[in-house]
Amino acid sequence: MIYSEILQEKNRIQVKLSVESGSAHEYLIRSRLAAEEIARSYGFSFKYAELSENNKVSESPLKGKMQQDLKTVLSEIGKWLTSENGSEM
């Protein structure tokens, strides 16, 4: 597996946030704030989907190739996480 600077930075931030957080909820809040800060530093921001009454996304804001790319990226992340978890056991 290629271990890039991006993965090193992601791991560093995750460890830092984990150590600084007193609970899982606090970790999630800190993670979201860190991600938003990093996004701003690169000149973009997150747009969160509106949830319907039953807490499901009513319609994806992503369309076409962007939506397909997201599915591909999420699939690859899932495969990577599975392989990482399997190799550590």
N, C-alpha and C positions, 0 to 999 in steps of 0.2 A: 504494500500500500504506500502511496506517496504521502508523506507527512509534510504538509505545506505550512507556511507562515500563518495562513488564515486559521488552520486547525490548531496550531500552537497558541495563537491569540485567543481563540474560542475556549480552549481548555483552561488557559490562564484566568480568563474572566469568570468561567464557571466555578473554578476553585475559589477564587476571591469572593464571589457573591455567596457561595455556599458557607464559607467561613464567617462572613459578616452577617449572615441572616440567622435570626432566632427561630424561624419556622419555615415550613414549605411555602406558606402563603407569602411571607416576606421575601423569600427567594424569588418567587414568581413575579412579584411586583418589582423587585430590583432588576431582574432579568429584562422585563419589559422596558423599564426606564433606560437601562444600558443600551438595549437594542435601538430605541428611539434616538438616543444621543448619538450613537454611531451612525445611524441613518442620516441624521441632520448633518453630521460632519462630512458626509459624502454627497450632500445636496438633495436628498430625497426624504420623504416621510411615509409612514405607514397609513393606509386607509383601511379601517376596520369595517367589516360587513355589519349591516343592521340585522339584528335578530328579530324573528317573529315572536308571537306570544308563546310558542312552545319551544323557544330557545334554539331554533334551527335557522340556519341562514336561508333567507327567502330566495335570494338569487345571487349567484356569484358575480362580483364586479369584474372578474376577468373573463375575457372572451377570446375565442380563436386560438392562435398559436400561443399566446401568453398562458391561457388556461391549460393547454396541453403540456407546455414546458413545466408548469408548476407540478402537474401530475407526475411527470418524468422525474423531476428533482426530488419530490417527496418519496417516490418509489425507490430511487437510488439511496436516499438517506436511510430509508427503512432497511434496505439490504445491508448497508454499511453498519448500522446499529446492530443488526442481527449477527453479522460476522464479528463485530467487535465484542459483543456480549458472549458469543460462543468461544472466542479465543481466550477470554479471561477466566473462564470457568475451569 
